[in-house]
Amino acid sequence: MKTATRQIVTEELWRSAVWIAIGLFGWSMIIASTDLIQASALTALGLPILTWAVLTAVMVGIRVTTGLELKAKTENSQLLWLITGSVLGGFFILYDVLVNGRDPVIFLWFGGAVAVGVGIWRLGLRNKSASNTN
């Protein structure tokens, strides 16, 4: 493994404490509030661990492929906040669907909103790089 990749993986593993905390909190709220997901060791621990692993892998993948520094006080922090907000929003919507009986079509709207957010971020990034070259 290259030194730069190893550094990214190490940084993201340290940062992944946030992802496991969000996963534990989000899944515990959902599991405790609905009968659709049975409370067991598999769901109570497995779902947060799966959430943590996927989000950590996504963050490592984004950083390795794009080279972006996804840290709170950098130029690219908007993407980090978009990802974090999308994860939190996903838990809120999942809770709303499973607990409050909301129509699952809301996931399509949420996915569209996230896609628009990524598009706006990319457009802003492109405009910023174009203005820096002029």
Disulfide bonds with the S-S distance in Angstrom:
none
